[in-house]
Amino acid sequence: MATEDDVRRIALALPGVTERPSWGQPAWFAKTLIARIWEPGVLTVKTQEREALAGIEPATYFWTPHHERSPQLVLVRLDRIDEKLLAELLEDSYLIAGGRTGKP
């Protein structure tokens, strides 16, 4: 089970990531948004696989009508994933958001 503290720790360990409020919730940014707490226990991240994730695990991955026009955003129930999966989701979102891997 992942927590908001896990999100914060993992996100801030990525190069150049900063935390600031967005829509009144904690959010993490590289060049653009990486992740935001949507509501307690639910995280918004960017992904290229929203449809597949929600199709395989709809109890974990979902979106609201608010997210319809942003096909890269998916909501994740933190209590349904572990830290390893959270790290993978955040790293993928980081790359989509314009983060750098540090590789030439």
Residue, then its C-alpha position, 0 to 999 in steps of 0.5 A: m500500500a502506497t501513501e502520499d508520503d511515498v509519492r512525495r519521497i519518490a517524486l522529489a528524488l527525481p532530478g529537478v522535481t519540485e513540489r507546490p500546490s495545484w488546485g489546493q492539493p500537493a503536486w509535483f512538477a518537472k517541466t509540467l505536472i508529474a503528479r497531483i493528489w486528486e483527493p485523499g488516497v487518490l493520485t493523478v499521474k500521466t501515462q501513455e497507457r490509461e485505457a489499458l490500465a483501467g481496462i485491466e484494473p478498474a478498481t485501481y485505475f480510473w478517471t472522472p469526466h473532468h479528465e476526459r479531455s486529458p487522455q494522458l491523465v489517470l487516477v490511481r488509488l494508492d491503497r491498491i498499489d505498492e511502492k515499486l509500482l508507484a515508483e514506476l508510475l511516477e518515473d513514467s509520468y516524469l518522462i512524459a512531463g519533460g523530466r530528464t533521465g540524466k543520460p546524454 
